[in-house]
């Protein structure tokens, strides 16, 4: 399963300073569990439960349903652990199971017609950022003022197909290739969902920033 | 001595998401970086997109799984 091949660190190094603060690499570079016979499943549950839970919570929107989804994910993973390829990324494998479970349980919600219209490029930035006196950073200031509640709502507003792509790459740090493998779609589809998802996210963030008085 | 990027603003913007996500080829990565170094408006876009990504990463999912859930799962694994 080549989803699990992280790009060599040397290829990720040509970066300006802004990247460094993102610290996005750890997930893909973490060593995978060594081999099935020595694999400590209980330790793997403890290690991955928070990631699966936060993903489930943002997808279902309800703590009880998220707990149920996570529990079922681990039970399936336990039952089918012989199918896991040692040396590959266990976290990605768990997310693939959870994604499939979510889709089959919430088929109606997942497939319901969504208005997938494109929004303006760089919406938030265009409304807050450009044409300001040198030295000012009003767009950045607004981002600093946005709280957990506004960001959470903006994420939950995204149609499920966009939301899962944004969560997997931006929150969990999966590469496009890993995200594509988890979602069962081509890399190009991941890229376009991410692009559209981020555009819509910026629009929602702007609306919530206005609603909460962060911008006039 | 650095040469001019072979990407213009439009071509750079088309690649901005992939650049922020560190998903460009080596060639594209170098060319986008060159363009950003020479183009403050595009550089501002880049900085902003990095900040939005960081915002999502840090604030979209602050919750941790309840402790009881872990215990419940471990218990059900023993029964499985």
Interface residues (C-beta under 8 A of the other chain):
Chain A: X7 X11 X12 X14 X15 X16 X18 X19 X21 X22 X24 X41 X42 X45 X46 X49 X50 X52 X53 X54 X55 X57 X58 X63 X67 X70 X71 X74 X75 X78 X79 X121 X122 X124 X125 X129 X130 X139 X140 X143 X146 X147 X148 X151 X152 X155 X166 X167 X169 X170 X171 X173 X175 X176 X191 X194 X195 X198 X201 X202 X205
Chain B: X13 X17 X18 X20 X21 X22 X23 X26 X29 X30 X33 X36 X41 X44 X45 X46 X47 X48 X49 X50 X51 X52 X53 X54 X55 X56 X57 X59 X60 X61 X62 X63 X64 X65 X66 X69 X70 X72 X73 X74 X76 X77 X80
